[in-house]
Amino acid sequence: MLRYDARYDVFVGLKERIQSSSGAVYILMDPMSRCDLSMLDGFKRKRYTVDLERFGMRSELCPYVLEVESMNDDVLKESVNVAWEHREDWQKPQPVCGWISSPLSASALASAILVQAVTTAADRTRHLNRFYDPRVARHATFALTVSEDFPGALAWYQLGWDGELQELPCNVRVACQPTYMLHSQDPHAEWCIPINAAISQLQRMGVASVHHEEELQRAVRTGMSLGLPASEVADATTFLLHKVLVHPQIEKHPVIAGWLREVAGRTASYADLCSQADSEWWCGVEKGAWINDMKGIKLEVGHG
């Protein structure tokens, strides 16, 4: 049963939103979180597995779909409890990947998720695109210049770390062919790792990362437009944090702009270049006087 706190408001809001859709209602679970799901398991509902076992995932860790019998179904209530309890731990997979309204049957929806989850690169290697993971879905939509659709759903809601419901863009036009593989992931997918690393760092610093989400969104778009390699996680994470915490236009600083060109050309490390400047120089960058007069700035090399 739900406790009478803010999570109950989430449940009421979820019911109001999702019951207005015409499709059946499902819960998407991800055992990869390794959370205690015994309360949900106790309802003994049939699991419709997203069969990633053939692609190397152990069967007990594959995502699965549960069917909701009504808007007052205790399974639905307990899923809100589980999502609420784990919402702030964004360094781990979330156990509840959301609540979905879909015209598809439960088995067809699981197949539709499989279609989207497995991608293949130009060299024919296969990759798992965890687009259903709230940590990925939250960032995928703002890292792209064009919104990415999540197939097979009329409506898809997830619980954010701030306790607010978030609706994902959906597209029900999907071919449910479980052996089909999409082409290689869009570039935004690589940014999910440095994004979550930046969020983790903000949390360790005691900064409420949710208050910086718009700045973080802009930082990702800027990094992508500059051609920064997200695969260099230390560099990408450092740039995101600098954009959020040091100066919102840091990429325009004449010295730093030169560094970023080197990083984009794969000839230097952003984190290494940044370590050459001392704290006094960085304080000057943070104050932003260079925005009005970007001439005559000299780099003062730090010691060590």
Backbone hydrogen bonds in HBPLUS format (Angstrom, degrees):
<---DONOR---> <-ACCEPTOR-->    atom                        ^
c    i                          cat <-CA-CA->   ^        H-A-AA   ^      H-
h    n   atom  resd res      DA  || num        DHA   H-A  angle D-A-AA Bond
n    s   type  num  typ     dist DA aas  dist angle  dist       angle   num
A0008-TYR N   A0005-ASP O   2.96 MM   3  5.68 146.3  2.07 119.9 128.4     1
A0009-ASP N   A0006-ALA O   3.08 MM   3  5.24 123.0  2.42  98.5 112.3     2
A0010-VAL N   A0006-ALA O   3.20 MM   4  6.64 146.0  2.32 143.0 152.5     3
A0011-PHE N   A0007-ARG O   3.02 MM   4  6.36 154.7  2.09 145.9 151.7     4
A0012-VAL N   A0008-TYR O   2.97 MM   4  6.28 162.6  2.00 152.1 156.0     5
A0013-GLY N   A0009-ASP O   2.88 MM   4  6.01 163.8  1.90 147.8 152.7     6
A0014-LEU N   A0010-VAL O   2.80 MM   4  5.95 154.6  1.86 149.7 157.1     7
A0015-LYS N   A0011-PHE O   2.96 MM   4  6.19 163.0  1.98 151.0 155.0     8
A0016-GLU N   A0012-VAL O   3.04 MM   4  6.28 163.7  2.06 150.8 155.0     9
A0017-ARG N   A0013-GLY O   3.05 MM   4  6.23 152.6  2.13 145.2 152.2    10
A0018-ILE N   A0014-LEU O   2.87 MM   4  5.92 175.0  1.87 162.0 163.1    11
A0019-GLN N   A0015-LYS O   3.06 MM   4  5.69 157.7  2.11 142.9 148.3    12
A0021-SER N   A0018-ILE O   3.17 MM   3  5.60 159.9  2.22 109.0 115.0    13
A0024-ALA N   A0102-SER O   2.94 MM  78  5.49 132.7  2.16 155.5 145.0    14
A0102-SER N   A0024-ALA O   2.91 MM  78  5.49 153.9  1.98 150.5 158.5    15
A0068-VAL N   A0025-VAL O   2.92 MM  43  5.45 167.2  1.93 155.2 151.3    16
A0026-TYR N   A0100-ILE O   2.73 MM  74  5.08 155.0  1.79 150.1 158.7    17
A0100-ILE N   A0026-TYR O   2.82 MM  74  5.08 160.2  1.86 142.1 148.7    18
A0027-ILE N   A0066-LEU O   2.84 MM  39  5.09 154.6  1.90 145.3 153.4    19
A0066-LEU N   A0027-ILE O   2.86 MM  39  5.09 158.9  1.90 149.4 156.4    20
A0028-LEU N   A0098-GLY O   3.01 MM  70  5.59 168.6  2.02 158.4 161.2    21
A0097-CYS N   A0028-LEU O   2.73 MM  69  5.21 151.7  1.81 154.7 161.2    22
A0029-MET N   A0064-TYR O   2.87 MM  35  5.40 174.1  1.88 169.2 168.8    23
A0064-TYR N   A0029-MET O   3.04 MM  35  5.40 153.6  2.11 138.5 145.8    24
A0030-ASP N   A0095-PRO O   2.84 MM  65  4.88 156.0  1.90 138.3 141.7    25
A0033-SER N   A0030-ASP O   3.30 MM   3  6.32 177.0  2.30 125.9 126.8    26
A0034-ARG N   A0031-PRO O   2.79 MM   3  5.43 159.8  1.83 121.9 128.2    27
A0041-ASP N   A0037-LEU O   2.88 MM   4  6.14 161.9  1.92 155.0 161.2    28
A0042-GLY N   A0038-SER O   2.88 MM   4  5.96 135.2  2.09 140.0 150.4    29
A0043-PHE N   A0040-LEU O   3.14 MM   3  5.75 161.8  2.17 115.4 120.5    30
A0044-LYS N   A0041-ASP O   2.94 MM   3  5.49 159.7  1.99 116.2 122.9    31
A0048-TYR N   A0065-VAL O   3.05 MM  17  4.93 159.2  2.10 141.0 146.5    32
A0065-VAL N   A0048-TYR O   2.84 MM  17  4.93 157.6  1.89 128.1 134.7    33
A0050-VAL N   A0063-PRO O   2.85 MM  13  5.40 177.4  1.85 145.1 145.9    34
A0052-LEU N   A0050-VAL O   2.77 MM   2  5.98 115.5  2.19 120.4 105.3    35
A0055-PHE N   A0052-LEU O   2.96 MM   3  5.25 147.1  2.07 105.1 115.6    36
A0057-MET N   A0052-LEU O   3.23 MM   5  5.59 163.7  2.26 137.0 133.2    37
A0056-GLY N   A0053-GLU O   3.07 MM   3  5.26 155.9  2.13 115.5 113.9    38
A0061-LEU N   A0058-ARG O   2.91 MM   3  5.47 158.8  1.96 118.8 125.9    39
A0062-CYS N   A0059-SER O   3.25 MM   3  5.35 165.6  2.28 106.6 110.9    40
A0073-ASP N   A0070-SER O   3.08 MM   3  5.05 160.2  2.12 110.0 111.1    41
A0076-LEU N   A0073-ASP O   2.99 MM   3  5.35 124.5  2.31 105.3 118.3    42
A0077-LYS N   A0073-ASP O   3.21 MM   4  6.67 156.4  2.27 147.6 154.2    43
A0078-GLU N   A0074-ASP O   2.89 MM   4  6.06 165.3  1.91 148.5 152.3    44
A0079-SER N   A0075-VAL O   2.96 MM   4  6.09 150.0  2.05 142.6 150.8    45
A0080-VAL N   A0076-LEU O   3.18 MM   4  6.48 148.0  2.29 145.1 152.5    46
A0081-ASN N   A0077-LYS O   3.11 MM   4  6.51 154.0  2.18 146.3 153.6    47
A0082-VAL N   A0078-GLU O   2.92 MM   4  6.25 162.4  1.95 154.9 158.1    48
A0083-ALA N   A0079-SER O   2.96 MM   4  6.12 166.1  1.97 147.5 151.5    49
A0084-TRP N   A0080-VAL O   2.89 MM   4  5.99 159.1  1.93 149.2 155.2    50
A0085-GLU N   A0081-ASN O   2.96 MM   4  6.19 161.5  1.99 154.4 158.8    51
A0086-HIS N   A0082-VAL O   3.28 MM   4  6.45 142.3  2.44 145.6 154.0    52
A0087-ARG N   A0084-TRP O   3.43 MM   3  5.23 165.7  2.46 101.4 105.5    53
A0089-ASP N   A0086-HIS O   3.30 MM   3  5.73 157.3  2.36 113.4 119.8    54
A0090-TRP N   A0088-GLU O   3.10 MM   2  5.71 126.7  2.39 105.3  90.7    55
A0092-LYS N   A0089-ASP O   3.47 MM   3  6.10 165.9  2.49 113.7 116.4    56
A0099-TRP N   A0157-TYR O   2.85 MM  58  5.28 149.9  1.94 146.8 156.5    57
A0157-TYR N   A0099-TRP O   2.94 MM  58  5.28 164.9  1.96 149.4 153.6    58
A0101-SER N   A0155-ALA O   2.81 MM  54  5.08 166.1  1.83 149.5 153.4    59
A0154-LEU N   A0101-SER O   2.61 MM  53  5.40 166.9  1.63 154.6 159.0    60
A0155-ALA N   A0101-SER O   3.24 MM  54  5.08 154.8  2.31 135.3 137.2    61
A0109-LEU N   A0105-SER O   2.89 MM   4  6.09 151.5  1.97 151.9 160.0    62
A0110-ALA N   A0106-ALA O   3.05 MM   4  6.31 156.6  2.11 146.1 151.9    63
A0111-SER N   A0107-SER O   3.09 MM   4  6.36 150.5  2.18 140.7 148.6    64
A0112-ALA N   A0108-ALA O   2.89 MM   4  6.14 147.4  1.99 142.2 151.6    65
A0113-ILE N   A0109-LEU O   2.97 MM   4  6.27 152.9  2.05 151.6 157.8    66
A0114-LEU N   A0110-ALA O   3.09 MM   4  6.33 151.0  2.17 140.6 148.6    67
A0115-VAL N   A0111-SER O   2.96 MM   4  6.27 151.2  2.04 147.0 154.3    68
A0116-GLN N   A0112-ALA O   3.34 MM   4  6.64 153.6  2.41 142.7 147.7    69
A0117-ALA N   A0113-ILE O   2.95 MM   4  6.06 140.0  2.11 143.8 155.8    70
A0118-VAL N   A0114-LEU O   3.38 MM   4  6.41 149.6  2.47 155.9 156.1    71
A0129-ASN N   A0117-ALA O   2.58 MM  12  4.69 176.2  1.58 157.5 157.4    72
A0182-LEU N   A0118-VAL O   3.10 MM  64  6.44 152.1  2.18 158.1 151.3    73
A0119-THR N   A0127-HIS O   2.86 MM   8  5.14 171.9  1.86 154.4 157.2    74
A0127-HIS N   A0119-THR O   2.77 MM   8  5.14 160.6  1.81 143.6 147.7    75
A0120-THR N   A0182-LEU O   2.74 MM  62  6.08 141.1  1.88 149.1 159.7    76
A0121-ALA N   A0125-THR O   2.86 MM   4  5.45 162.8  1.89 160.8 165.2    77
A0124-ARG N   A0121-ALA O   2.90 MM   3  5.15 155.6  1.96 115.7 118.6    78
A0131-PHE N   A0129-ASN O   2.76 MM   2  5.46 142.7  1.89  99.7  90.8    79
A0133-ASP N   A0130-ARG O   3.09 MM   3  5.54 156.9  2.14 113.8 120.5    80
A0136-VAL N   A0133-ASP O   2.86 MM   3  5.32 132.1  2.09 114.0 126.8    81
A0137-ALA N   A0133-ASP O   2.84 MM   4  6.05 169.7  1.86 162.5 165.1    82
A0138-ARG N   A0134-PRO O   3.03 MM   4  5.73 158.1  2.08 136.8 141.9    83
A0139-HIS N   A0136-VAL O   3.06 MM   3  5.50 128.2  2.34 107.2 119.6    84
A0140-ALA N   A0136-VAL O   2.81 MM   4  5.91 148.3  1.91 156.4 167.2    85
A0143-ALA N   A0139-HIS O   2.99 MM   4  5.99 136.6  2.18 151.8 163.3    86
A0150-PHE N   A0169-PRO O   3.10 MM  19  6.17 145.1  2.22 124.5 133.6    87
A0171-ASN N   A0150-PHE O   3.15 MM  21  5.84 142.6  2.29 131.2 126.5    88
A0152-GLY N   A0171-ASN O   2.84 MM  19  6.11 130.1  2.10 134.3 136.1    89
A0168-LEU N   A0156-TRP O   2.87 MM  12  5.49 165.5  1.89 159.6 164.5    90
A0158-GLN N   A0166-GLN O   2.88 MM   8  5.28 155.5  1.94 148.7 156.8    91
A0166-GLN N   A0158-GLN O   2.78 MM   8  5.28 157.4  1.83 158.6 164.6    92
A0160-GLY N   A0164-GLU O   2.96 MM   4  5.47 177.0  1.96 154.4 155.3    93
A0163-GLY N   A0160-GLY O   2.97 MM   3  5.37 162.6  2.00 116.5 119.3    94
A0177-GLN N   A0175-ALA O   3.02 MM   2  5.77 129.9  2.28 106.3  91.8    95
A0180-TYR N   A0177-GLN O   2.97 MM   3  5.52 166.5  1.99 125.9 130.4    96
A0189-ALA N   A0186-ASP O   3.14 MM   3  6.03 155.2  2.20 127.6 131.7    97
A0190-GLU N   A0187-PRO O   3.31 MM   3  6.00 139.3  2.49 116.9 123.7    98
A0191-TRP N   A0188-HIS O   2.90 MM   3  5.35 138.5  2.08 110.6 122.6    99
A0192-CYS N   A0189-ALA O   3.24 MM   3  5.70 162.5  2.27 111.6 116.8   100
A0195-ILE N   A0191-TRP O   2.98 MM   4  6.01 154.5  2.04 150.7 158.9   101
A0196-ASN N   A0192-CYS O   3.09 MM   4  6.15 164.8  2.11 142.3 145.7   102
A0197-ALA N   A0193-ILE O   2.98 MM   4  6.20 150.7  2.07 149.0 158.2   103
A0198-ALA N   A0194-PRO O   2.85 MM   4  6.00 152.2  1.93 144.7 151.5   104
A0199-ILE N   A0195-ILE O   2.93 MM   4  6.25 158.0  1.98 150.2 156.4   105
A0200-SER N   A0196-ASN O   2.93 MM   4  6.07 158.6  1.98 143.0 148.7   106
A0201-GLN N   A0197-ALA O   3.00 MM   4  6.25 154.5  2.07 143.8 150.5   107
A0202-LEU N   A0198-ALA O   2.91 MM   4  6.20 158.6  1.96 151.7 157.4   108
A0203-GLN N   A0199-ILE O   2.95 MM   4  6.20 155.4  2.01 149.9 156.6   109
A0204-ARG N   A0200-SER O   2.95 MM   4  6.25 153.4  2.02 147.3 154.5   110
A0205-MET N   A0201-GLN O   3.01 MM   4  6.24 141.1  2.16 143.9 154.4   111
A0207-VAL N   A0202-LEU O   2.81 MM   5  5.07 151.6  1.89 164.5 155.3   112
A0206-GLY N   A0203-GLN O   3.02 MM   3  5.04 156.4  2.08 102.8 109.8   113
A0211-HIS N   A0208-ALA O   2.98 MM   3  5.79 150.4  2.07 123.4 130.2   114
A0212-HIS N   A0209-SER O   2.94 MM   3  5.22 151.6  2.02 107.5 116.7   115
A0213-GLU N   A0210-VAL O   3.42 MM   3  5.25 161.6  2.46 105.0 104.5   116
A0216-LEU N   A0212-HIS O   2.85 MM   4  6.09 155.0  1.91 155.5 163.7   117
A0217-GLN N   A0213-GLU O   2.84 MM   4  6.08 151.2  1.93 149.5 157.3   118
A0218-ARG N   A0214-GLU O   3.02 MM   4  6.33 160.5  2.06 148.2 152.6   119
A0219-ALA N   A0215-GLU O   2.89 MM   4  6.12 149.4  1.99 143.2 152.4   120
A0220-VAL N   A0216-LEU O   3.03 MM   4  6.28 154.4  2.09 148.0 153.1   121
A0221-ARG N   A0217-GLN O   3.13 MM   4  6.45 167.5  2.15 152.3 155.2   122
A0222-THR N   A0218-ARG O   2.89 MM   4  6.08 157.3  1.94 148.8 155.5   123
A0223-GLY N   A0219-ALA O   2.88 MM   4  6.08 163.3  1.91 148.9 153.5   124
A0224-MET N   A0220-VAL O   2.97 MM   4  6.21 157.9  2.02 153.7 159.2   125
A0225-SER N   A0221-ARG O   2.94 MM   4  6.15 157.7  1.99 146.7 153.1   126
A0226-LEU N   A0222-THR O   2.95 MM   4  6.16 141.5  2.10 149.2 159.5   127
A0228-LEU N   A0223-GLY O   3.03 MM   5  5.41 157.8  2.08 166.5 162.5   128
A0227-GLY N   A0224-MET O   3.10 MM   3  5.13 151.2  2.18 100.3 109.2   129
A0232-GLU N   A0229-PRO O   3.09 MM   3  5.69 156.5  2.15 113.6 119.8   130
A0236-ALA N   A0232-GLU O   2.97 MM   4  6.18 172.0  1.97 163.6 166.1   131
A0237-THR N   A0233-VAL O   2.83 MM   4  5.84 166.3  1.85 153.0 157.3   132
A0238-THR N   A0234-ALA O   2.99 MM   4  6.03 158.8  2.04 141.8 148.2   133
A0239-PHE N   A0235-ASP O   2.98 MM   4  6.23 160.6  2.02 151.2 156.3   134
A0240-LEU N   A0236-ALA O   3.02 MM   4  6.28 162.3  2.06 150.0 154.5   135
A0241-LEU N   A0237-THR O   3.01 MM   4  6.25 164.1  2.03 154.1 157.8   136
A0242-HIS N   A0238-THR O   2.91 MM   4  6.11 157.3  1.96 150.1 156.8   137
A0243-LYS N   A0239-PHE O   2.91 MM   4  6.09 159.3  1.95 153.3 158.8   138
A0244-VAL N   A0240-LEU O   3.05 MM   4  6.25 147.2  2.16 143.8 152.5   139
A0245-LEU N   A0241-LEU O   2.73 MM   4  5.73 168.0  1.75 154.9 159.0   140
A0246-VAL N   A0242-HIS O   2.85 MM   4  4.82 146.1  1.97 122.2 132.9   141
A0247-HIS N   A0242-HIS O   3.15 MM   5  6.57 156.4  2.21 161.0 167.8   142
A0250-ILE N   A0247-HIS O   3.25 MM   3  5.12 147.0  2.36 119.5 114.0   143
A0252-LYS N   A0249-GLN O   2.90 MM   3  5.72 166.8  1.92 127.8 132.3   144
A0253-HIS N   A0250-ILE O   3.14 MM   3  5.51 160.2  2.18 111.1 117.1   145
A0257-ALA N   A0253-HIS O   2.65 MM   4  5.67 156.8  1.71 165.2 172.0   146
A0258-GLY N   A0254-PRO O   3.39 MM   4  6.44 148.5  2.50 128.9 135.4   147
A0258-GLY N   A0255-VAL O   3.09 MM   3  5.27 121.5  2.44  97.9 111.9   148
A0259-TRP N   A0255-VAL O   3.09 MM   4  6.52 152.0  2.17 145.2 153.3   149
A0260-LEU N   A0256-ILE O   2.86 MM   4  6.15 161.3  1.90 154.4 158.7   150
A0261-ARG N   A0257-ALA O   3.08 MM   4  6.35 145.1  2.21 141.7 150.4   151
A0262-GLU N   A0258-GLY O   3.17 MM   4  6.49 154.0  2.24 146.3 152.6   152
A0262-GLU N   A0259-TRP O   3.02 MM   3  5.17 116.4  2.44  98.1 113.6   153
A0263-VAL N   A0259-TRP O   2.90 MM   4  6.26 156.0  1.96 152.6 160.2   154
A0264-ALA N   A0260-LEU O   2.88 MM   4  6.04 161.9  1.91 147.0 151.7   155
A0265-GLY N   A0261-ARG O   3.03 MM   4  6.17 142.0  2.18 137.7 147.7   156
A0267-THR N   A0262-GLU O   2.99 MM   5  5.34 169.3  2.00 158.2 155.1   157
A0266-ARG N   A0263-VAL O   2.96 MM   3  4.99 158.8  2.01 106.5 111.6   158
A0273-LEU N   A0269-SER O   2.97 MM   4  6.20 164.4  2.00 154.2 158.4   159
A0274-CYS N   A0270-TYR O   2.91 MM   4  6.09 159.5  1.95 154.0 159.6   160
A0275-SER N   A0271-ALA O   3.21 MM   4  6.38 142.7  2.36 139.0 147.8   161
A0276-GLN N   A0273-LEU O   3.15 MM   3  5.54 158.9  2.20 109.1 115.6   162
A0277-ALA N   A0274-CYS O   3.30 MM   3  5.96 160.7  2.34 117.0 121.1   163
A0302-GLY N   A0276-GLN O   2.47 MM  26  5.36 173.3  1.48 155.0 157.6   164
A0282-TRP N   A0278-ASP O   3.16 MM   4  6.51 157.9  2.21 149.4 155.9   165
A0283-CYS N   A0279-SER O   2.88 MM   4  6.12 145.4  2.00 145.8 155.3   166
A0284-GLY N   A0280-GLU O   3.17 MM   4  6.49 145.2  2.30 139.9 148.5   167
A0284-GLY N   A0281-TRP O   3.10 MM   3  5.14 121.7  2.46  94.1 108.6   168
A0285-VAL N   A0281-TRP O   3.09 MM   4  6.53 147.2  2.20 142.8 151.9   169
A0286-GLU N   A0282-TRP O   2.91 MM   4  6.19 158.1  1.96 148.7 154.4   170
A0287-LYS N   A0283-CYS O   3.00 MM   4  6.24 148.7  2.10 144.0 151.5   171
A0288-GLY N   A0284-GLY O   3.32 MM   4  6.60 141.7  2.48 140.7 149.0   172
A0288-GLY N   A0285-VAL O   3.23 MM   3  5.37 131.6  2.48  99.2 111.3   173
A0291-ILE N   A0288-GLY O   3.09 MM   3  5.65 164.5  2.11 116.0 120.9   174
A0292-ASN N   A0289-ALA O   3.26 MM   3  5.97 138.7  2.44 116.2 122.6   175
